[in-house]
Amino acid sequence: MQQLCPHATEVVRRLQEEGYEAYIVGGSVRDLLLGKVPKDYDVATDAIPEEVKTVFPRARLIGRRFRLAHVRMGGTLIEVATFRGPQVNEDDDHMHQNGRILRDNVWGSLEEDAIRRDFTINALFLDPISGDIQDFVGGYRDLSERKLRLIGDAPTRYREDPVRLLRAARFVAKLGVELGEETAKPVNEMASLLKDIPPARLFEEVCKLFMTGHAARTLEALQRFQLTRALFPVLKAKGSSGKAQTGPLMDTAMKNTDERIAVQKPVTPAFLLAALLWQPVRERASTLEAGGMQEYLALSQAADEVIAKQVQRTAIPRRFSVITRQIWTMQPRFNHTRGRRAKALLGERRFRAAYDFLLLRAEEDASLKDLCDHWTEAQKGVVLNTGQGDRYKNDSRPPPRRRNRRRSTPAAKS
């Protein structure tokens, strides 16, 4: 395979030379078989982490729940994991009372490790030296049929790690596969298990779901499997299901995010969260305004309330929540199109993000079109403080360089 990572191959080769079994495994093998370029490479071996470190002295051992070795070679990070065996008795400290695995450092054989993995298409083991693929669970067949199937009893596997519910939706969106019947059947009833996952881990999953180039299809998958409100409980329900009410603003934000990633433009969770959570913020602000509160203050309080509720399910690091909040609270300021306040708004660091969000709002509210046109024209020839250095709109010339004038030194008095 021409796309094989030479550094991952070298890690496997050196482990095999020391007498260990070693394979490239998981998503990298799956992607290679699909003709995609893997984002990263994982290696599985029968060497325990300490033995891996003996072969690669500069390796870094990490993790408590899953003990791993990180081997950096040629600027590439290769994650090396030991084969895992069957779980021990359910009454020990490895497992939570609801069936969720807390620690998983039980070593095993190659076949046992394959059976312990989540989906069959992620349980393929490639020996890059010989080119052989080890398949104990029918993953190769499922991949050719574009089927996503859990290994073992689906309800049990979801209880072990409820994040597998989100992974299933992400793979459907990313790979164009469909859930097998037994894998799909318990998804809706298992959605409530996500509340037991640490909010910080769920935030990482949100980033994987929406910021890897297939956000629009991911939202469709979450809706279809009724997982949206399990992940974003602040959103209004659509009927009695786990679906959430969405609209043109949210749909356009997802498509725009995918388009930016496709051309390698930067994206930030702050803007995506502003779009995802805008509906409950807007509705709560409207209620506060009806009670006599000013629009800016109403938006500010609504933002605080919605974020406080959402972080109970998915963490939102402050470096993102601050920007999200600014995007929302700057919206009323766009109504002031003249004078000093308009000029001050153009100079705000978050102006561009807030302006882009105004354009999104116009997707749902046609009355904002004239306001959007005004601020589009207002930016022409104006320097914008984007937070990444000043940018001149519609002007390819670089910013003028500031000259340091040398002050003449008066002659010394004689």
ABEGO torsion letter per residue (X at the ends): XAABBAAAAAAAAAAAAAGBBBBBBEAAAAAAAAGBBBABBBBBBABBAAAAAAABAABBBBEAABBBBBBBBGGBBBBBBBBBBBBBBAABAABBAAGBBABBABBBBAAAAAAABABAAAABBBBAAAGBBBBAAGAAAAAAAGBBBBBEBAAAAAAABAAAAAAAAAAAAAAGBBBBAAAAAAAAAAAAAAAABBAAAAAAAAAAAAAAGAAAAAAAAAAAAGAAAAABAABBBBEABABBBBBAAAAAAAAAAAAAAAAGBBBBAAAAAAAAAAAAAAAAAAAAAAAGBBAAAAAAAAAAAAAAAAAAABBBBAAAAAAAAAAAAAAAAAABABEAAAAAAAABAAAAAAAAAAAAAAAABAAAAAAAAAAAAAABGBBBBAGAEBBBBGBABBBBBBBBBBBBBBBBBX
